[in-house]
Amino acid sequence: SKVAKLIRGKYKPNFTPHVDCGDNVVIINAEKIVLTGKKWTEKSYIRHTGYPGGQRSLTATEMFEKDPTRLIEKAVKGMLPKNILGAALYRNLYVYAGGEHKQAGQEPKAINLNDLK
């Protein structure tokens, strides 16, 4: 939820709910994510193909094996507004499975999420 607040800009003094005043966020090492309890086997992600009877579901383990970044992307996207602004804010999120990322040219600064309120 702290990542969603960073993307929205809620930690800034000039926060406005209807304006994209947030930051671009780069998350690295998504492959080291930890879920508590039985979420690896019991949490399911449901999607629909668009065809009759086309509801498909994946457990967190299956989704992690396909693409470890999708777990974080779906979690953060669910915390953003469900409108056009939320879609624009979602484009400011970059998630990478390993420690290397393509945003080095933008000179990102590291933020410890435990230091945020």
QUIURUR-V694120 format. One record per helix or strand of 2 or more residues. SS is the DSSP state (@ for helix, = for strand). FROM is the first residue (numbers start at 0). TO is the last residue. If there is no record, write none. Layout:
ss = <SS | SS>
from = <FROM | FROM>
to = <TO | TO>
This chain:
ss = <@ | = | @ | @ | = | = | @ | @ | @ | = | @ | @>
from = <1 | 24 | 29 | 38 | 43 | 54 | 59 | 67 | 83 | 92 | 102 | 112>
to = <7 | 26 | 31 | 41 | 47 | 58 | 65 | 78 | 89 | 94 | 105 | 114>
